[in-house]
Amino acid sequence: MDKKNKGKFSSFEEDLLNMQKILDDLESSELTLEEMIEKYRIGVELAKKCKKKLDEAETEIKKISS
């Protein structure tokens, strides 16, 4: 695996871990409403970022397979 791809996958995994942390924080109910909204906003952005990376990976796999 080259450095370019390693960075992509590492970032993807880090984003997933960050989303899990946000979910844990939201479930803890120790946050204020404003903090919960901000965490939710960040989680949505991370989910969009991960979806884009998954779509790119799917496209790359299809190119390799055809």
Buried (B, 14 or more C-beta within 10 A) or exposed (E): EEEEEEEBEEEBEEBBEBBEEBEEBBEEEEEEEEEBEEBBEEBEEBBEBBEEBEEEBEEEEEEEEE
